[in-house]
Amino acid sequence: MAASRKDERLRLGASPRAALALQRASQARAAIRGRAYVMPDDVKALAVPALAHQLMLDTGARLRGATAAGIVDEILDTVAIPIEG
């Protein structure tokens, strides 16, 4: 998640390995639901549990009450859902 690596509140954003873990978890969730494809809701449902523990907050952000889960939620709200064109 490149957006997490650009966020000024984070000293360390999500790694490419974290993004791959989110992808695999989303594929598993889709399969459990009987689909062979991932939907944006699959990614959104798993983003916080898959990514939040891998982020390192900046000290100032932590003192202002920011949480990794909250930052992941905010990033999800700002990143556009890709649409086939």
Secondary structure per residue as TSV (DSSP state, phi and psi in degrees):
chain	resnum	aa	ss	phi	psi
A	1	M	-	360.0	97.6
A	2	A	H	-60.7	-33.3
A	3	A	H	-60.6	-34.0
A	4	S	H	-71.8	-29.7
A	5	R	H	-76.7	-16.6
A	6	K	H	-95.7	-11.1
A	7	D	-	-71.2	125.0
A	8	E	T	-70.7	-15.9
A	9	R	T	-81.1	-7.7
A	10	L	E	-112.5	131.6
A	11	R	E	-79.4	-29.9
A	12	L	E	-141.6	120.6
A	13	G	-	-92.7	-174.4
A	14	A	-	-69.8	134.9
A	15	S	-	-83.1	165.0
A	16	P	H	-56.9	-34.7
A	17	R	H	-64.5	-37.4
A	18	A	H	-65.3	-39.6
A	19	A	H	-64.3	-39.1
A	20	L	H	-65.8	-38.6
A	21	A	H	-63.9	-40.6
A	22	L	H	-63.9	-40.2
A	23	Q	H	-62.0	-47.1
A	24	R	H	-65.1	-40.3
A	25	A	H	-65.2	-38.7
A	26	S	H	-65.8	-39.4
A	27	Q	H	-63.7	-40.3
A	28	A	H	-65.2	-42.4
A	29	R	H	-61.6	-42.3
A	30	A	H	-63.2	-42.7
A	31	A	H	-63.9	-41.0
A	32	I	H	-60.7	-33.2
A	33	R	T	-86.9	6.2
A	34	G	T	83.7	19.7
A	35	R	-	-113.7	148.2
A	36	A	S	-97.6	11.4
A	37	Y	S	-139.5	152.9
A	38	V	-	-95.4	138.6
A	39	M	-	-109.7	157.8
A	40	P	H	-53.5	-34.2
A	41	D	H	-64.0	-30.6
A	42	D	H	-63.6	-45.7
A	43	V	H	-65.4	-46.3
A	44	K	H	-61.7	-38.0
A	45	A	H	-67.3	-27.7
A	46	L	H	-107.6	-6.5
A	47	A	H	-61.6	-47.4
A	48	V	H	-63.9	-52.1
A	49	P	H	-64.5	-28.9
A	50	A	H	-83.9	-28.1
A	51	L	H	-112.7	-33.5
A	52	A	G	-57.4	-39.8
A	53	H	G	-72.1	-10.2
A	54	Q	G	-96.0	-6.9
A	55	L	-	-90.2	146.3
A	56	M	E	-116.4	113.8
A	57	L	E	-74.9	146.9
A	58	D	-	-67.4	146.8
A	59	T	H	-57.8	-43.1
A	60	G	H	-62.5	-41.1
A	61	A	H	-65.3	-40.5
A	62	R	H	-64.6	-40.6
A	63	L	H	-67.3	-27.6
A	64	R	T	-82.8	1.4
A	65	G	T	93.5	8.9
A	66	A	-	-69.7	148.6
A	67	T	-	-125.2	155.5
A	68	A	H	-62.5	-40.7
A	69	A	H	-62.8	-41.3
A	70	G	H	-64.3	-39.6
A	71	I	H	-67.2	-41.2
A	72	V	H	-60.8	-44.8
A	73	D	H	-58.8	-43.1
A	74	E	H	-64.2	-41.6
A	75	I	H	-63.0	-41.8
A	76	L	H	-60.4	-34.5
A	77	D	H	-71.4	-25.0
A	78	T	H	-96.7	-21.8
A	79	V	S	-81.0	127.9
A	80	A	-	-72.7	142.8
A	81	I	-	-77.5	126.4
A	82	P	-	-65.5	137.2
A	83	I	-	-123.9	131.8
A	84	E	-	-65.4	141.1
A	85	G	-	-129.6	360.0
